[in-house]
Amino acid sequence: MLTLEDYLFQFTFSLISHAVLVAYLFVIMDARGRRVVRKLPALLLSPLLATLLDAALYARFPDHYVARYCTFSCAILLMCTLWIRWAWRTGFWHAFAAACMAGMFQVAASGLAQILLLDSGIPYTALIAIYGAVALVSAVLLHRLRFGRWFRLLLEDGSVQRRMALFFFALEAAMEAFSLLQEGIQPEYLAPYYVLVLVMAGLAVGLVIYLAQRMDATRKVEAQRDVIAQQQLYERDLEDIRREVRSFRHDYKNLLAGLSEQAGAGEADALLDSLAQLDAGFDRRIGEKIRATTQLGNVRVPQVRSLLLSKLAAMGAQGVDCRLEVLYPVEGVGMDVWDFTRCLGILLDNAVEGALETQSPWVEIVLLAQGEGLFLRLANPYAGTVDPEKIWAEGFSTKGEGRGLGLSGYRRIVEGCPNASASTSWAEGVFVQELTVEGRP
């Protein structure tokens, strides 16, 4: 039966382990400052509650050490996750991934300390001192490797946070399993065992840095493509503006000539009205060109901006007038960004296809940020008739066989997102598709 002294020892060791955990967390979260330090006392609840939980479990299941150890470890992991989320004001999965990674480093530091002290027989206080020194040196090394920056970069994309957090949890569970197996390792195999634990931690560090660098390189390539596409769009619009200016100057000179010749004939007022109409039309056309290009600056989601740039360029080449309206900055889409991009691509392709069947093709795109959610509206002229029941059917298309797979796929994506809803309307020759995403599910 465990005594009070045993529980005090367990609480003390858990407190030291939490201190090591915090050292790694400051490196992993790539953060420093008084705000987080002031919240450190709240973390004392974690070892205290975990020790009380272990005492309760021991009283109920005294012969199930493995189950008690797993429950004890999971409780600490959950409490540390909640503290990280509160201290750093981050999302749950980001905090959970950081807690798992810090826990894995803590187990590896303990293994390295055990290697250094193998068969040395030094007192417990010296063991704790060396354990802390190993943790501090390894944390400094991780900081020099800029591990926190790569870790943060890897988890910037909200669509992969959950998967990466579960992957890190699997690594942490494997490290804890190795810690449990330590009791059954024969003394002559302890050194290779601890080396294996360190190798696993090193591979985890290398994997995080490698994946983050790959992601960083991909984002840089995408950013360069966005810049090139945006420059091409600006150049095209500037050329259109130049043509408008030349046409305006030509018409302006003709009207002035007519005004000077016919001023005495009582037609000056009519010519002045024509001149005002010409001036207003010029301002409207130039304003639309400038507004369409500047609206893209409010789209802060790289995947969505890239798609819009490519689609705007394609519409310009096809002679489709695009009216883009993004009044407020769009920082997120409220759902998986790739699913939203697929939805937007499908709706744009259908809108352009329908608009091209009319004499004056145009497509209107409205993106309206609503908190963490988003409202999307696409409108286009359509010369045919619309059957709302058939457009969602697999393979249905007004273009014949082998088409019509887009809207059915779009509907499947929307149905798979519980916080998204779609609506379709058609009136007076205008086909409208709307997608509303009400924040995070």
Secondary structure, DSSP 8 states (H G I E B T S, - for coil): ---HHHHHHHHHHHHHHHHHHHHHHHHHTT--SHHHHTTGGGGGHHHHHHHHHHHHHHHH-TT-HHHHHHHHHHHHHHHHHHHHHHHHT--HHHHHHHHHHHHHHHHHHHHHHHHHTTTT---HHHHHHHHHHHHHHHHHHHHHTTHHHHHHHHT-SHHHHHHHHHHHHHHHHHHHHHHHHGGGS-GGGHHHHHHHHHHHHHHHHHHHHHHHHHHHHHHHHHHHHHHHHHHHHHHHHHHHHHHHHHHHHHHHHHHHHHHHHHGGGT-HHHHHHHHHHHHHHHHHHHHHHHHHHHHGGGB--HHHHHHHHHHHHHHHHHT-EEEEE--S-B---SS-HHHHHHHHHHHHHHHHHHHTTSSS-EEEEEEEEETTEEEEEEEEE-SS---TTTTTSTT--TT-TT---HHHHHHHHHHT-TTEEEEEEEETTEEEEEEEE-S--
